[in-house]
């Protein structure tokens, strides 16, 4: 899966179409993600002992195929793939901006790959 936690995504289909949000959690087994502010559902809890009953709103999972990654350089939705540049480093390359985001030793740096 090319989408990771803390990536910015745009919902391209479903009930929250054209909504941007940050990825809170990635569920790899079911191929779904939880996005901040998208697919809000209400969960009702019965009263238990001294605790009062309540209704809680929270984000539910959405399929990865319904979102698109937003390029941090151009701020537009784009396709992405991974490129190996050096030893022990993975680079996420964005399709149309020709820019790449290098993540090595927990530091993020941006540079151009042709």
LUMTIBA-99189 format. One record per residue (C-alpha): chain; residue in three letters; x, y, z. Coordinates in Angstrom, 1 decimal. Last residue first. Example, Ala and Ser with C-alpha at 12.3 -4.5 7.8 and 13.67 -1.06 7.14 Angstrom:
SITE   torkol   mido       px       py       pz
SITE        A    ser     13.7     -1.1      7.1
SITE        A    ala     12.3     -4.5      7.8
***
This chain:
SITE   torkol   mido       px       py       pz
SITE        A    unk     14.5     12.9    -13.3
SITE        A    unk     14.6     13.0     -9.5
SITE        A    unk     14.1     16.4     -7.8
SITE        A    unk     14.7     17.0     -4.1
SITE        A    unk     12.8     17.1     -0.8
SITE        A    unk     14.1     16.1      2.6
SITE        A    unk     12.3     14.2      5.4
SITE        A    unk     14.3     12.9      8.4
SITE        A    unk     13.4      9.6     10.2
SITE        A    unk     16.7      8.0      9.3
SITE        A    unk     16.0      8.3      5.6
SITE        A    unk     12.7      9.5      4.0
SITE        A    unk     13.2     11.2      0.7
SITE        A    unk     10.2     12.9     -0.9
SITE        A    unk     10.4     13.1     -4.7
SITE        A    unk      9.5     15.7     -7.2
SITE        A    unk      8.5     15.1    -10.9
SITE        A    unk      5.4     17.2    -10.2
SITE        A    unk      3.2     14.9    -12.3
SITE        A    unk      3.9     11.5    -10.8
SITE        A    unk      5.1     11.9     -7.3
SITE        A    unk      8.1      9.9     -6.1
SITE        A    unk      8.4      8.4     -2.6
SITE        A    unk     12.0      7.6     -1.9
SITE        A    unk     13.3      4.6      0.1
SITE        A    unk     16.7      4.6      1.7
SITE        A    unk     18.8      1.7      2.9
SITE        A    unk     21.4      2.1      0.1
SITE        A    unk     20.8      5.0     -2.2
SITE        A    unk     18.1      6.0     -4.7
SITE        A    unk     15.4      3.3     -4.4
SITE        A    unk     12.2      4.6     -6.1
SITE        A    unk      8.6      4.2     -4.8
SITE        A    unk      5.5      5.1     -6.7
SITE        A    unk      2.9      7.9     -6.6
SITE        A    unk     -0.3      9.1     -8.4
SITE        A    unk     -1.4     12.7     -7.8
SITE        A    unk     -3.9     14.9     -6.0
SITE        A    unk     -2.8     18.5     -6.0
SITE        A    unk     -0.9     20.5     -3.3
SITE        A    unk      2.0     21.1     -5.8
SITE        A    unk      4.8     20.3     -3.4
SITE        A    unk      3.1     18.1     -0.8
SITE        A    unk      1.5     16.0     -3.5
SITE        A    unk     -2.0     14.8     -2.3
SITE        A    unk     -2.6     11.0     -2.3
SITE        A    unk     -5.8      9.8     -3.8
SITE        A    unk     -8.8      8.3     -2.0
SITE        A    unk    -11.6      5.9     -2.8
SITE        A    unk     -9.4      3.0     -3.7
SITE        A    unk     -8.0      3.0     -0.2
SITE        A    unk    -11.4      2.0      1.1
SITE        A    unk    -12.8      4.0      4.1
SITE        A    unk    -12.6      3.2      7.8
SITE        A    unk    -14.9      4.9     10.3
SITE        A    unk    -14.3      8.2     12.0
SITE        A    unk    -15.9      8.9     15.3
SITE        A    unk    -19.1     10.4     16.8
SITE        A    unk    -20.1      9.2     20.3
SITE        A    unk    -23.6      8.9     21.6
SITE        A    unk    -24.1      8.6     25.4
SITE        A    unk    -25.7      6.5     28.1
SITE        A    unk    -24.7      7.6     31.7
SITE        A    unk    -22.0      5.8     33.7
SITE        A    unk    -23.1      4.7     37.2
SITE        A    unk    -23.9      1.1     36.2
SITE        A    unk    -23.7      0.9     32.4
SITE        A    unk    -25.9      3.2     30.3
SITE        A    unk    -26.2      2.1     26.7
SITE        A    unk    -23.7      3.4     24.1
SITE        A    unk    -24.6      4.8     20.8
SITE        A    unk    -22.0      5.0     18.0
SITE        A    unk    -22.4      7.8     15.4
SITE        A    unk    -20.5      7.6     12.2
SITE        A    unk    -18.1     10.2     10.5
SITE        A    unk    -16.9      9.0      7.1
SITE        A    unk    -14.1     11.7      6.7
SITE        A    unk    -12.9     14.2      9.4
SITE        A    unk     -9.5     12.6      9.8
SITE        A    unk     -9.0      9.7      7.5
SITE        A    unk     -9.1      6.0      8.6
SITE        A    unk     -7.7      3.6      6.0
SITE        A    unk     -8.8      0.4      4.3
SITE        A    unk     -7.1     -2.5      2.6
SITE        A    unk     -8.7     -5.1      5.0
SITE        A    unk     -5.4     -6.5      6.1
SITE        A    unk     -3.5     -3.3      5.7
SITE        A    unk     -5.6     -1.1      8.0
SITE        A    unk     -3.8      2.3      8.0
SITE        A    unk     -4.6      4.8     10.7
SITE        A    unk     -4.9      8.6     11.1
SITE        A    unk     -4.5      9.6      7.5
SITE        A    unk     -4.8     13.4      7.2
SITE        A    unk     -7.7     15.0      5.4
SITE        A    unk     -9.0     16.5      2.2
SITE        A    unk    -12.7     16.3      1.2
SITE        A    unk    -13.6     16.4     -2.5
SITE        A    unk    -16.2     13.6     -2.1
SITE        A    unk    -17.4     12.8      1.4
SITE        A    unk    -20.2     10.5      0.4
SITE        A    unk    -18.1      8.3     -1.9
SITE        A    unk    -15.5      9.2     -4.5
SITE        A    unk    -12.3     11.1     -4.9
SITE        A    unk    -11.4     11.6     -1.2
SITE        A    unk     -8.2     13.7     -1.1
SITE        A    unk     -5.2     12.5      1.0
SITE        A    unk     -2.5     14.0      3.2
SITE        A    unk     -0.1     11.4      4.6
SITE        A    unk      0.2     11.1      8.4
SITE        A    unk      0.1      7.3      8.3
SITE        A    unk      1.1      5.7      5.0
SITE        A    unk     -0.4      5.5      1.5
SITE        A    unk      1.4      3.4     -1.0
SITE        A    unk      0.0      0.0      0.0
***
